[in-house]
Amino acid sequence: MMRMCGKVGRAALVACVLAGVAGCADGGFFGGSGDDDIRVDTRPDTGNLLDAGEDAGEVGDDAGNLPDADDEPDTNTEPDTNTEPDADIVPEPTCADILDTSSTWTVPLVGQAQLWARAAFDGEGVWVAYVQRPGESGTPERVYAAKMGCDAELLVEPFEVSTSPDARSTQASLAVSETTLFVVWSEDDLEGTIRARTFDLDGTPRQAESFVVTPILNSGDVINTIWQPDVAVLENNEAILAASALTPEGARLVLQRFNADGERLLDGFFPYPVDLYGEQVNPSVAADANRLITMSFVGGSSDAPRVYHGQILAGETKATPAQAIVAHPAIDLNRGGRLSKAQNNGRHWLAYSGGVGFGNDIIVKDGSRMSAGSDTISSAIANREALLGDVAASPTGGAVAWITRQSGGTAVNVHARRFLASASGDFTSQAGRVDLHSGDQARMPYGVSIDHVAGSVYVVLWGQGAAPNTQRVQGRFVNLN
């Protein structure tokens, strides 16, 4: 507005500023009704200064349009049509401008080994949260985080997230909002605690110490003996925690909301009973802009496990609005499923592996649908066992990453493949697959991790090392077109 006002003189500028501050109504300023709000200038005329209602072309123009010496007004009242950007302003490069898709990078090692790595892209770079196995004997594992830029250079050096030096911290998970990094993990203490910590996206911690987010029920009881935490972001700098807790009835999925200030919100609760869905382990959680939470877990009997998933609105304390259903009833489960954290038109994708023996598949489905349909198979590699898939969402669908094991040995390979989907969640096609690692020492005991970066580019994490004690977290930006 100020650019437009700057070319029409003092009187129009005054009117424009007043209108911008208070608005105009019924022909008068400040919401007046016209004649009742007419302002009369009763100040004496000095003879030298221009009144607010005088020549609109004399003041407020640029220096080249000052009144001529003969006091005739400048007739140049044409608006400035130069809309070209300033040549001296160089726009900041975007992630897509500097993407390095030709090299594999390694997270710098602080201790002995790096395990349980998860990735999340924040628009500028990729956050990696992982468990660092220390180099000193007897020192417990700790949770670390680092941020890798799109040019495969570190933006934030590895730093320690966990703050309990005597407790073993494992099973790290993370999620990012527009302003905040959320990290949760399981602490192997006497209580079996779930802890969290939040950070600005430059790595600045919001708290000096981690805080406990172990769910508390409305009875006031704390859920102990809890593990396998996962986290997803809600709006208003809140997050939703999902974990598996050992109860007298068996292992149960439990949820707890908390915020970036370390406060637990409402009560923790168990969405689904054990007598209907069996022991509930390997939880995963996602959420959309409408605060609809999608959950998945492995349930059923030990000899015939299934992936279940369900939905609930944030703030509810039971899951009756949407009962969990079997994700795919016609395939034997191999390993647990994961949900994509980002959104694709409000949808979340679910990926898991299933089948009998070697040659089984990674299954991807629209987890936002409360149905067993809309599936696609993403591996189908002969003589391989597909394991531990992870999935990411994009505006056109998403991508899945997984590892495979040969039938004759323990070698593990890393793969990724993009899939396309319609706005309704139906799969339309699959794009090409890339094999990221084909050596005999690629390992990730806890699976791979994938997240969407831009267009058809994704970031994939995996572990490499001859044994878990030597595993290093490696990553790569890959174009899955």
N, C-alpha and C positions, 0 to 999 in steps of 0.2 A: 504494500500500500504506500509506503514512504517513497519508493521509486516513482510511482505514478504521481504522487502529490508534489514532488520536487520540481515539476516542470510547469506548474500552473499559477505560480505567484503566491504572495503572502496571504491574501484573503482566502483563496481556495485552500491553501495549506492549513490555515487555522481551522477552516470548516472541516477539512479532511481529518485532521488530528482529533478534533472534538468528536466527529462522527465515529472515528475508530475507537475512541475511549469510551464514549457513552452511548453512541448510536443515535439515529434520527428517527422521530416518529411524528406523524401527522403534521409535517412541515416545520417542526421546531426542533431545537437541540435539547438534549437531556430528557427526552421523552415528553416535551411540552406539547401543548395543543394548538400551536400556531400563534394567533394574535395575542393570547395571554402570556406568551413567553418571548415577546419582542424585547431585545435588549437595546437601550439608547445610550450612546457614548456621550457623557456629559463632561468629559475632560476638556480643559482649554486647549485650543489649537496652538502649538508652539510656532507654527509657521514654517518649521523646518522638517519635522518628522512626518512620515506618511501615516495616515490613519489606516486602521485595519481594513477599511473598505475601499482604499484608493487603488490606483492602477495595479491590476493583477499581473502586469508584465514587468514591473520594475524591480521587484525583490523576489528572490527565490530561484531565479534563473542562474545558469552558470555564468562564469566571469565574462564570457564573450557576448552576453546579451544585456549588459548594463545600459541604462538610458543614455542616449546621445547627448552631446553637449548642448544642443538646442532644445533640450527638454522634451523632444518628441518621443513618444513611447516606442519601444522596440516592437516591430511587427512580426518578429520571428516567434511564433507560438506553436510551431510544429513539435509534437512529442518526439522524444529521443527514440529512434528506431534501432539503435545499435544494441542488438541482443547477443552479439558474439561474446563467448567467454574470454576472460582476461588471458592473454597469451602467457603470462608469467605463472598462472596457476596450473600446476601439474597434478592431475587426479591421482589419488593413492591407488596403487595396483591392488586388484582383488586377488582372492585366492586362486581363481581360475587363470589369472595372468601369470602366476609364478609356479603353477603346479609342476612338480617333478614326478613324472610317472615312469621314469627310466631307471630308478635306483631303489634298492632296498635299504632301509635305515634300521639302526639298532639303538634301543634306549640305553644310554650310558649306564654302566654297571657300578653300583655303589658297594654291594656286598658280594655274596657268592653266587646267587642265582635269582632269577625273576620268574614268578609264577602267577597264575590266575589273572591275566591281564584283560582289561576291558577298555574299549575306545569310545569316544564321543566327540564329534566335530562341533565346534562352537561358532563357526562362521569365519574364524581367523586361522585356526589351527586345530589339531587333534589332541585332546586330552587323553592320556594313558594313565590308568590307575592299576597298580599291580602289587603283589606281595614280594618283598625283597627278603630272600634268605640270607642271613648275615654270614660274614666270613669267620667270625669268632665262634668257637665251639660252645654250645650251651646258651647262646644268645637267641632269644625268640625271634620269629619272623615279624617283620614290620610292614606297614602299608606305605607305599610311596606313590607319587604322581609326578608327571612331567607333561610338557606341551610341545608338540612337534609342529613346525610351520609347514605350509604347503610347498615350500622349496626344499623340504627334507632337512631343514636346519632347526635346531632347538630354539624355541621361543621362551620356554621356562625350563630351567635346569631341574633335574630330579630333586625333590624335597620330601621329607618325611611327613606323612599325614597323621599317622597314629601317634598318640602322646602318652601311652602307658608302657613304660620301658620294660616292665617285668611280665607283661602279658603277651601271649602269642596271638598275633593279629593275622587273620586269614580271610579268604573269600571276599575280596574287595569288589564292589560294584559302583557304578557312577552314572550320573545323568547331568545334563547342563540345561539351564534356562538362558534367556537373553542376557542375564547379568551374573549368573551364579553357577558355580560348580558344586554339585552335591556328591560326596563320597560316603559310602556306608561299608561296614565290614563286620565280621564276627570276631569277638574277642574270646579266646579260649581260657577264660578264668573260671573260678568256681561256680559262678552264676550262669555262665554261657550268655554273655552280654552282646547286644548289637549296639555299635557306636557309630557316630557320624561326625562329619566336619564339613563346613562350607567355605568357599573361597570366591574372591573376585576372579574374573577371567584373565587377570594378569598374574594370578597365583598368590595374591595377598590374602592371608587367612582372615576370616570373619571372627574367629575365636582363637584364643591362645591355646585352649585345650579342647580335645574332642568332647562330645556330649553323648549321653546315653539315649537311644531311641528304642530300646527294648519295649515292646508294647505293654501297656498297663490296661487291664480290663476295668469295666465299670464297678466291679467289686473292690477295686483297689489292688488286686493281685498283680504282681509282675510276672510276665511269662519268661521263665528261665529255661535253660537247656534249649537254646535256639541257634539255628545256623542257616546257611544258604540265603543270605539277604540279597534282595534286589530292590532297585529304587527307580522311580519315574517322577518327572516334574509335573506339578500342577501350576496354575497361574497364581499370582500374588506371592511369588517366591515361596511356595509350599512344595512339599514332596510327599509321595506315598511310598511307604516301606512295605514290602512283602517278604515273609520269611517262613521257615518251617520250624515248628516248635514241638518238642516231645511232651505230650500230655498223658494223663492216665488212660485216655481212650486211644492213644496212638499219636503218630506224627500228624500235625494239622497245619494247614495254611493259616497264617495270622497276618493282619494288616494294622498299620499305624500311620496316621498323618503326622507330619511335623513341618516346621518352617526353617528358613535360613538362619534364624536367630537361636535355634536350638530348643524350641518349645514344642512339646507334644500337643497335638490338637485333638480334642474330643477323646474318646476311648479307643483302645485297641480292641479288635474283635476277630472271631473266627467265622469266616463266611459259610463254610460248608462242613457238614457233619461227617464223621468217619464212617458211620454205619451205612451211608449211602455211597460214598466215593472212596472209601478205603484210606490207607495211609497216604498222606499228601506231602510230597517232597519235590525238590527241584522247581521251586516257584519262579515265576517271571511276571512282571507287571508293567503296564503301559497306561498312558492317559492321554485324552485329547483336550481340545480347547473348551469343550463343554463340560469338563470335569467328569467325563465318563471313564471309569477305570476298567481296563480289561486285564484279567488275571489268567494265568495258566499254571498247571502243576501236573505232576505225574501221580496218578492214583490207581485205584483198583487193587487187585490181589497181586501177590508177589510173583505168581506164575503166569499172570496175564495182565501186566500193567498197561495203562492207557494214558494218553494225554487228555486232560480235561481243560476246559476254559470257560470263564464266566465273566459277567460284567456287573458293575455297581456304580452308583453315583457317589462322588466324594461327599462326606458328611453323613452318609447313612451308616448304620451300625449293624446291618444284617443284609444278606444277599438275596432276599426274596424277590426283588424286581426282575432278576434274570438268573435262573438256575443254571449251574454249570452243565455242560453236555460233553459227550465224547467228541474229541476233535476229529478222529478218523477211526471208525469202529472196525474197519475191514483189514487192518494191518497190525502185525505184532510190533510192539514198541521196542526199539533198540536202546535209545537214550532219550533224555528229557528234552523238552522244547524250550524255545526262546521267543519272546515277542519283540518286535521292532519298537524302539522308543520314540522315533519321530513319527510324523503323520503323513499320510497320503490322502488328502481330501477327508480327513477325519478317520482314516482306517489304520488298523494295525495288523501287520502280517505275523503269522505264527509259523515257525519252522521246527521240525523235529525229524529224527531218523527212525526208520522202521523197516521191517522185513525179516525174513528168516535166513540166517547164514550170510555168507559173503555175496556181494552183488546187491545188497539192499540199498534203499534210496533215502535221500533227503526230501521230505514232503514240505511244501509251502502252501499255506491256505490263508484266506482272509479271516483273521481272528476277530474282526469287528462283527462278523456275522455269527449269529447264534444258530449255526447249522453245521452239518458235517460235510457240506459240499464245497465247491470252488477250490479244488485242490489242483496242484501242479507238481510234477516230479522233476527234480532239478539235478539229479546226479546220474543214476543208471550207468555206472562204470563197471564193466565186467571184471570179475575176480577181485573186487575191492569191497571192503566193509565201510560204508559211509557212517561217520560218527560226528556227534557234537556240532551240529550246525548252529549258525547264528544268522540273523536276518536284519536287514535295514530297509527303510522306506524311502521312496523318492517321489517327486511329482508325477512320474509316469508309471510307477510300480514299485520296484525295489530290487534287491539283490540278496543272495544267500551265499554264505561261505561255509565250508566244512572241511574235515580232514578225512582221509581214507587210509585204511590199513590193508596191506597185501595179505593174501591167504596163506602165504608161505613164510611169513616173518612178521616183524614188528615195525617195519618201516612205515612212516606216516607222511603222506603228501597233503598239500594244501591246495584247495580249489575255490573258485568263486564264479558265480554265474548270475547274470541279470535277468529279471523277468519283467514283462510288461503287463499292465492291467488297465481295464476300463475304469471310469469314474465310479461305477457301481461296485467295483471289486472283482469283476470277472477277469480271469486271465486271458489275454489275447495272444500272446506269443512269448517266447523266451529268446534272449539274445545270447551271444557267444559265451563260452566258458574259458576262463584262463586258469592255468596251472601255475601257481605262484612258487611252489617249492616242490622239487621232485627228488631231493636227496634222501638218504637213509637216516638222517639224524634230525629231521624236522619233528618236533614234539610239541604238544600242548596238552598236558594231562587234563586240563579243564576246558579244552576247546579253543576255537578261534573266536575272533570278534570282528565285526564289520559295521561301518556306518557310512551314510551318504555324505558326499562332499559337494559336488556340483555337476549338473548334467548327468552324464553316464559315468562319472568318476566316483569311486568309493575308496575308502581306506580299509585295509585288512591287517589285522594283527595275528601273529602266531608265535610259537616258541621254537627255538632251535638249540639243540644240544644233545650230546650222547646219552645223557641221563638227566633226571630232574635237578640234580645238584649243580649241573652246569648249564641249565637252560637260560637262554637270553631271549628277551622279547624283541621281535623284529616286526617291522611294518612296511607297508608299501601303498602308495596311491596307484590305483589301477583304473584304466579306462575300459569299461565293460561294454563297448559298443559292438 
